[in-house]
Amino acid sequence: MTKGIQLELFSTPDLLTSSSKGATKEKWGSFTNNMKLPLHRWFRYSAGFSATWVEKVLLEKKPQTVLDPFVGSGTVCVACDRYSINSYGVESHPFVYRLACGKLHWYSTVSEFLDTIAEIKNIALKIDPVFPENIPKLLNQCYTEENLQDLWKIKEAYLTVAQNLSEGINDLVFLAISAILRPTSYVGTAQWQYILPNKRKAKVLNPFIALDYQVQFMREDMEKMQDNVRNSHANLLKGDARTLATICDRSIDFVLTSPPYANNYDYADATRLEMTFWGEVNNWGDLHELVRRFLVRSSSQHVSKDRLCLDLLLAEPIIESINNELSSVCQTLAQVRLTKGGRKKYHTMIAAYFLDMGRVLRALYRVTKSDSQICMVIGDSAPYGVYVPVEKWLGKLAVASGFTSWSFEKIRDRNIKWKNRKHTVPLQEGILWINR
């Protein structure tokens, strides 16, 4: 986490100002402004969209029951809570799901949260400063010995009291400790939250000081939210967007979401530091079985591990409506990859991505009411410079699933700023509207 982001993290904005301040259209698909907003700022999760824009849509559409099948760290559900709108959030990433659980327990008793943190600190300060054995390599690369010892004390103290905590307080404390892992590390963080062990930061916080900061603004946000909102209307579910097995048929009248982009972003790797700290993974190789296999297939790392066959993917009936166009692009990628050093399996990644999204759209058709609407923030793709018209193909898949129509609203250009971009194909981000 960079120095600039640390300063934003510990700011204290007013609770009910986000809608009035607004967000520019170009930033609707960005999480950046969320780090200045109560509850949303509790944990920096890059794979998200603007909470301010979400609130704007909710106020315009006035839905009764909202679903986000890719809820991530809870942006949509938190926004729905602010306006007492019933919501369902589904998340398949096990660690990110737990972060969302923490945010959605904002209504927990503040004094109990503070007392628990105080107890954890007292226990941690009494733990002998013995450097833990068998530390994963990643942690040794990311922390000074002193900070790692303090973090380990805090972790051990938390584990000592965790079994006696209520679910809400447990999730809040887990989130608070997870959120201080980046500010207390001396290594940098890339744009999409990947850890950069070779990059050094100028400012690093002591873990106990970082925890005090984190708890301070969590307390402020909880108190202000509780002053304005009576209780939570969110239902957070750990599940698969491709089936939505826990959502009843025709129970949703509005879907607001942003699915993974087909741009090779490894959502599992984005939280590797945190999961390593908690002992959920020991190395990069563990991420596939514990995280990736539950996710929509949007990265070449995922499909490489699964050893997918392009012909079998393209033979799936779900993608029949786009098969000719999809097959042509995938066959081109299969040839282009042979000329590249990395030979990334973008050909099977793109096929698997649209197969998975076809399943998502079928599941959404099942759970939505007859007059419902889907609002989906998406971006197109061009792996190895081969263009993939994501909005067009998702629209066709939606109609093939039973939806009546679709339209696309562009919000910004992509692939125009970064000096190290891999190709010069112009890309865009926008909103896909789908009507039931």
C-alpha positions in Angstrom: 0.0 0.0 0.0 1.5 3.3 -1.0 2.0 6.3 1.3 -0.8 8.3 -0.4 -3.3 5.5 0.2 -2.3 5.3 3.8 -3.2 9.0 4.3 -6.6 8.4 2.6 -7.3 5.3 4.7 -7.1 7.2 8.0 -9.3 10.1 6.9 -12.7 10.6 8.6 -15.4 11.8 6.2 -19.0 12.4 7.2 -21.3 9.4 6.7 -24.1 10.9 4.6 -22.2 12.9 2.0 -21.3 10.5 -0.7 -24.4 10.8 -2.7 -24.4 14.6 -2.7 -20.7 14.8 -3.7 -21.2 12.3 -6.5 -18.6 10.6 -8.7 -17.6 11.5 -12.2 -18.9 9.1 -14.9 -15.4 8.0 -15.8 -14.9 6.7 -12.2 -18.2 4.8 -11.9 -16.3 1.5 -12.5 -13.5 2.4 -10.0 -13.1 1.5 -6.3 -10.7 4.5 -5.7 -13.3 7.0 -4.2 -14.6 4.2 -1.9 -11.5 4.6 0.3 -12.8 8.0 1.4 -16.3 6.6 2.3 -17.4 5.1 5.7 -17.6 1.3 5.9 -16.3 1.0 2.3 -12.9 2.3 3.4 -12.4 -0.4 6.0 -10.5 -2.6 3.6 -8.9 -1.7 0.2 -10.2 -4.2 -2.3 -9.3 -3.1 -5.8 -11.7 -5.2 -7.7 -14.7 -3.1 -7.2 -16.7 -0.1 -8.4 -17.9 3.3 -7.1 -20.1 3.1 -4.0 -21.3 6.6 -4.9 -22.5 5.5 -8.3 -24.2 2.4 -6.7 -26.1 4.8 -4.4 -27.1 6.9 -7.4 -28.5 3.9 -9.3 -30.4 2.7 -6.2 -32.0 6.1 -5.7 -33.0 6.3 -9.4 -34.4 2.7 -9.7 -35.9 2.4 -6.2 -35.7 -1.4 -6.1 -37.2 -3.6 -3.4 -34.8 -6.5 -3.5 -31.3 -6.2 -5.0 -28.8 -9.0 -5.9 -25.1 -8.7 -6.4 -23.8 -12.1 -7.6 -20.2 -10.9 -7.4 -20.5 -8.9 -4.2 -16.7 -8.8 -3.5 -16.1 -6.9 -0.2 -19.7 -5.8 0.0 -20.1 -2.5 -1.9 -23.6 -3.0 -3.1 -24.9 -4.5 0.1 -23.5 -1.7 2.2 -25.1 0.8 -0.1 -28.4 -1.0 0.1 -28.2 -1.0 3.9 -27.9 2.8 3.9 -31.3 3.1 2.3 -32.9 0.1 4.1 -33.2 -1.9 0.8 -33.3 -5.7 1.0 -30.2 -7.1 -0.6 -28.4 -10.4 -1.4 -24.7 -10.6 -2.0 -23.1 -13.8 -3.3 -19.3 -14.2 -3.2 -17.2 -17.3 -4.0 -13.7 -16.0 -2.9 -13.5 -17.4 0.7 -11.3 -14.6 2.1 -13.1 -11.7 0.4 -16.4 -13.2 1.5 -15.2 -12.9 5.1 -14.2 -9.3 4.6 -17.7 -8.5 3.4 -19.1 -10.3 6.5 -17.1 -7.8 8.6 -18.4 -4.8 6.8 -22.0 -6.0 6.9 -21.8 -6.4 10.7 -21.6 -2.6 11.1 -24.6 -2.8 13.4 -22.8 -4.8 16.1 -22.4 -3.3 19.6 -19.6 -0.7 19.4 -18.5 -1.1 23.0 -18.2 -4.9 22.6 -16.0 -4.4 19.5 -13.8 -1.9 21.4 -13.5 -4.1 24.5 -12.5 -7.1 22.3 -9.7 -5.0 20.6 -8.5 -3.8 24.0 -8.4 -7.4 25.3 -6.5 -8.6 22.2 -3.9 -5.8 22.6 -3.4 -6.6 26.3 -2.9 -10.3 25.6 -0.6 -9.5 22.7 1.6 -7.2 24.7 2.2 -10.0 27.3 3.3 -12.6 24.7 7.0 -13.3 24.7 8.8 -11.7 21.7 9.8 -15.1 20.2 10.1 -15.0 16.5 7.8 -17.6 15.1 9.3 -20.6 13.3 8.6 -21.7 9.7 7.4 -18.3 8.5 6.4 -18.4 4.9 8.9 -16.7 2.6 6.4 -14.1 1.5 6.0 -12.7 5.0 9.8 -12.5 5.5 10.0 -10.5 2.3 7.3 -8.1 3.4 8.0 -7.1 7.0 10.7 -6.1 9.3 11.4 -8.6 12.0 10.0 -6.2 14.7 6.7 -5.6 12.8 6.3 -9.3 12.0 6.7 -10.2 15.6 4.1 -7.6 16.6 1.6 -8.8 14.0 2.2 -12.4 15.1 1.4 -11.4 18.7 -1.8 -9.7 17.6 -2.8 -12.7 15.6 -2.1 -15.1 18.4 -4.0 -12.9 20.8 -7.0 -12.8 18.5 -7.0 -16.6 18.1 -7.0 -17.0 21.8 -10.3 -15.1 22.2 -11.9 -15.8 18.8 -13.9 -18.9 19.9 -15.7 -16.9 22.6 -16.7 -14.0 20.3 -20.1 -13.5 18.7 -20.1 -13.9 14.9 -20.4 -10.2 14.2 -17.6 -9.1 16.6 -15.3 -12.0 15.3 -15.8 -10.8 11.7 -15.2 -7.2 12.6 -11.9 -8.0 14.4 -10.8 -10.3 11.6 -11.3 -7.5 9.1 -9.5 -4.9 11.3 -6.4 -7.0 11.7 -6.4 -8.0 8.0 -6.7 -4.3 7.0 -3.4 -3.4 8.8 -1.3 -5.9 7.0 -0.5 -3.5 4.1 0.2 -0.3 6.0 2.6 -2.3 8.3 4.6 -3.8 5.4 7.5 -2.0 3.9 6.9 -3.5 0.4 4.9 -1.9 -2.3 1.5 -2.8 -3.8 0.8 -2.8 -7.5 -2.2 -1.1 -9.0 -4.3 -4.2 -8.6 -3.2 -5.1 -5.1 -0.4 -7.6 -6.1 2.4 -7.5 -3.6 5.7 -6.1 -5.0 8.5 -7.4 -2.8 11.2 -5.5 -4.6 9.5 -2.1 -4.2 10.0 -0.2 -0.9 7.7 2.3 0.8 8.8 5.4 2.5 6.4 5.2 5.4 5.5 2.1 7.5 3.3 1.9 10.5 3.9 -0.1 13.7 1.2 -2.8 13.9 -0.3 -1.6 17.3 -0.5 2.0 16.0 -2.0 0.8 12.7 -4.6 -1.2 14.6 -5.5 1.9 16.7 -6.1 3.9 13.6 -8.1 1.2 12.0 -10.3 0.7 15.0 -10.8 4.4 15.5 -12.4 5.0 12.1 -14.3 1.7 12.2 -15.8 2.9 15.5 -16.7 6.3 14.1 -18.3 4.7 11.0 -20.3 2.2 13.0 -21.6 4.9 15.4 -22.7 7.2 12.6 -24.3 4.4 10.5 -26.2 3.2 13.6 -27.4 6.8 14.2 -28.9 6.9 10.8 -29.9 3.3 9.9 -31.8 1.0 12.3 -30.6 -2.4 11.1 -29.1 -4.3 8.2 -31.2 -5.7 5.4 -28.4 -7.6 3.7 -28.1 -11.3 3.2 -24.5 -12.3 2.5 -24.1 -15.8 1.0 -20.9 -17.8 0.2 -21.7 -19.3 -3.1 -21.3 -19.5 -6.9 -22.7 -16.9 -9.2 -22.9 -19.6 -11.9 -25.7 -21.4 -10.0 -27.0 -19.0 -7.4 -28.2 -22.1 -5.6 -29.2 -20.3 -2.4 -31.4 -17.7 -4.2 -35.1 -18.5 -4.7 -36.7 -18.4 -8.1 -38.1 -15.0 -9.2 -37.2 -13.3 -6.0 -35.0 -10.5 -7.3 -36.3 -7.3 -9.0 -32.9 -5.6 -9.6 -29.4 -6.9 -10.2 -26.4 -4.6 -9.7 -23.0 -6.0 -10.1 -19.6 -6.0 -11.8 -18.4 -9.5 -12.9 -14.7 -10.3 -13.3 -13.2 -8.8 -16.5 -11.7 -11.1 -19.1 -8.4 -9.3 -18.7 -6.2 -12.0 -16.9 -6.5 -10.4 -13.4 -5.8 -13.1 -10.8 -8.3 -12.4 -8.0 -6.7 -15.1 -5.9 -3.3 -13.5 -6.0 -4.6 -10.1 -4.9 -5.2 -11.4 -1.4 -2.2 -13.7 -1.1 -0.4 -11.7 1.5 -3.5 -11.6 3.8 -4.2 -15.3 3.3 -0.6 -16.2 3.9 -0.6 -14.3 7.2 -3.7 -16.1 8.4 -2.2 -19.5 7.4 -4.8 -20.2 4.8 -2.1 -20.6 2.1 1.6 -21.3 2.3 2.6 -20.3 -1.2 1.4 -19.2 -4.6 0.6 -22.8 -5.7 -2.0 -23.2 -2.9 -4.2 -20.5 -4.4 -5.7 -22.6 -7.1 -7.3 -25.3 -4.9 -8.3 -22.9 -2.2 -9.5 -19.9 -4.2 -9.3 -20.0 -8.0 -11.3 -23.1 -8.6 -14.4 -21.4 -7.1 -14.1 -18.3 -9.3 -15.3 -17.4 -12.8 -12.4 -18.3 -15.2 -11.0 -15.0 -16.1 -7.2 -15.6 -15.9 -4.8 -17.7 -17.8 -3.3 -19.1 -14.5 -6.7 -20.5 -13.8 -7.3 -22.3 -17.1 -3.7 -23.5 -17.2 -4.2 -25.4 -13.9 -7.5 -26.8 -15.1 -5.9 -28.1 -18.3 -8.9 -27.1 -20.4 -9.6 -28.3 -23.9 -10.8 -25.6 -26.3 -12.9 -27.9 -28.5 -14.8 -29.2 -25.5 -15.4 -25.7 -24.2 -16.7 -24.5 -27.6 -19.0 -27.5 -27.9 -21.0 -26.4 -24.8 -24.7 -25.6 -25.8 -24.7 -22.5 -23.4 -22.5 -20.5 -25.7 -24.2 -21.6 -29.0 -25.5 -18.1 -29.7 -21.9 -16.7 -29.9 -20.1 -19.8 -31.0 -19.0 -18.8 -34.5 -17.6 -15.4 -33.3 -16.1 -16.9 -30.1 -14.5 -19.8 -32.0 -12.9 -17.5 -34.5 -11.3 -15.3 -31.8 -10.2 -18.3 -29.8 -8.6 -20.0 -32.8 -6.8 -16.8 -33.6 -5.5 -16.6 -30.0 -4.4 -20.3 -30.2 -2.1 -19.3 -33.1 -0.9 -16.0 -31.7 0.1 -17.5 -28.4 2.7 -19.7 -30.2 4.6 -16.5 -31.2 4.7 -15.2 -27.7 7.3 -16.0 -25.0 4.8 -16.7 -22.3 2.4 -18.7 -24.5 -0.4 -17.8 -22.1 -3.5 -19.8 -22.7 -5.8 -16.9 -23.5 -7.6 -19.1 -26.1 -9.1 -21.4 -23.4 -9.4 -18.5 -20.9 -11.7 -16.6 -23.2 -13.8 -19.6 -24.1 -14.1 -20.6 -20.4 -15.0 -17.1 -19.4 -18.0 -16.8 -21.7 -19.1 -20.3 -20.8 -19.1 -19.3 -17.1 -20.8 -16.0 -17.8 -23.4 -17.8 -19.8 -24.1 -19.9 -16.8 -24.3 -16.8 -14.6 -26.9 -15.2 -17.0 -29.0 -18.4 -17.0 -28.9 -18.4 -13.2 -29.9 -14.7 -13.1 -32.8 -15.4 -15.4 -34.1 -18.0 -13.0 -33.9 -15.8 -9.9 -35.2 -12.5 -11.4 -38.8 -11.4 -11.6 -40.5 -10.8 -14.9 -40.1 -7.0 -14.9 -36.6 -7.0 -13.5 -33.4 -5.4 -14.8 -29.7 -6.1 -14.7 -27.1 -3.3 -14.4 -23.6 -4.8 -15.0 -20.3 -2.8 -15.1 -18.1 -4.5 -17.6 -15.0 -4.0 -19.7 -13.9 -5.4 -23.0 -10.7 -7.3 -23.6 -7.8 -7.8 -26.1 -5.4 -10.5 -24.9 -2.3 -10.5 -27.1 -4.0 -7.7 -29.0 -6.9 -9.8 -30.3 -10.1 -7.9 -29.6 -12.9 -9.5 -27.6 -16.3 -7.7 -27.8 -17.4 -8.5 -24.3 -20.6 -6.4 -24.1 -21.8 -7.7 -27.4 -21.3 -11.4 -26.5 -22.7 -11.0 -23.0 -25.7 -9.3 -24.5 -26.3 -12.2 -26.9 -25.9 -14.7 -24.1 -28.4 -12.8 -22.1 -31.0 -13.0 -24.8 -30.3 -16.6 -25.4 -30.9 -17.2 -21.7 -34.4 -15.7 -22.0 -33.9 -12.0 -21.4 -35.7 -9.7 -23.8 -33.1 -7.0 -24.7 -29.8 -5.4 -23.8 -28.0 -2.1 -24.3 -24.5 -0.8 -23.5 -23.6 2.6 -22.1 -19.9 3.6 -22.3 -18.4 5.4 -19.3 -14.7 5.6 -20.2 -11.9 4.6 -22.4 -9.3 2.1 -21.2 -5.8 1.1 -22.2 -4.8 4.7 -23.0 -2.6 5.7 -20.0 -0.2 3.0 -19.0 3.2 3.2 -20.6 3.8 -0.5 -20.2 0.6 -1.7 -21.9 0.9 -4.8 -23.9 -1.0 -3.7 -27.0 -2.6 -0.6 -28.5 -6.1 -1.9 -29.1 -8.5 0.7 -27.7 -10.7 -0.6 -24.9 -13.7 0.7 -23.0 -15.6 0.2 -19.8 -19.3 0.7 -19.4 -22.7 -0.5 -18.2 -24.5 -3.4 -19.7 -28.2 -3.0 -19.2 -30.3 -6.2 -19.5 -34.1 -6.4 -19.4 -36.1 -9.4 -18.3 
